[in-house]
Amino acid sequence: MNPKMNEILQEIKKVIVGKDEIVEKVLMAVLAGGHVLMEDVPGVGKTTTAMTFAKVLGLDTRRVQFTSDTVPSDIIGYSVYDKANNDFVFKPGAVMTNLLLADEINRTSSKTQSALLEAMEELRVTVDGQTYDLPQPFVVLATQNPVGSAGTQMLPSAQLDRFMIKISMGYPDFASQVNILKDRHTENPIDKISAVVSKEQLQELIKDASAVEIHDTIYEYVTRLTVATREHHLVQLGVSPRGALAVCRMAKTHAYLQGRDFVVPEDVTAVFLDVCCHRIVLSTKARMMEERPETVMSSILTSVDMPVIKK
């Protein structure tokens, strides 16, 4: 594994116990310049994960608890009249940070969701005709609760497509929960960790990860996989070109995490489900059969031949 990546992961794992795979996936998404959607029940460590990543990666962070009365200006900012200067002054919203924790994004209005998702895509906001660039790097870690749907506005497919990966932490195993209870009995483990890199160093790591080489054979493999999702009899809406690009970007960071400067087919298969399952819409027949996106996408992975790259 890349030594610097290993150092970052080891520091994060001091707080996030028993979820090594999840921690690696979030780090890969950050290095790929993407955003993360975590769908999980309350209390499994989503907020702790965001705060830990922010501290270890040296990022400024803000948290927004989305509710029905959260408005777009809370997210992107607004202008107020300054009588002394006879001019309007921009008051930054929550997105003017490096890592934004968007808690329960499905509990706010579609208009507020759209304001956040537009900023995620464009990496800038426009208020009263003035455009303001977001700080770099900029990552959104959004959460939504799969239970208790009263008063929620689920993200439509076009907006889910803005998230690079969708993951679920799940409950810890027995041993991990015992360790969590012991570690948090008298103190907060986040207080004991420190930054491994600065924002500037993280930007360099992101740049290095983007420079990982992808052979044409890999591009063709990703294309065959995504085309297969569009042609599958149980899929109504397949993976978009944006989704295919996200697969390539995540495959690069997966290779980088392993200490390689080139992508192999196994990098693609390692990230395919997390990148693509939330981007498809199953057909009515599939939903009646109670099929799950993960099952359908796994079958596509096994049905498309993995290429052999000649060296």
Disulfide bonds with the S-S distance in Angstrom:
none
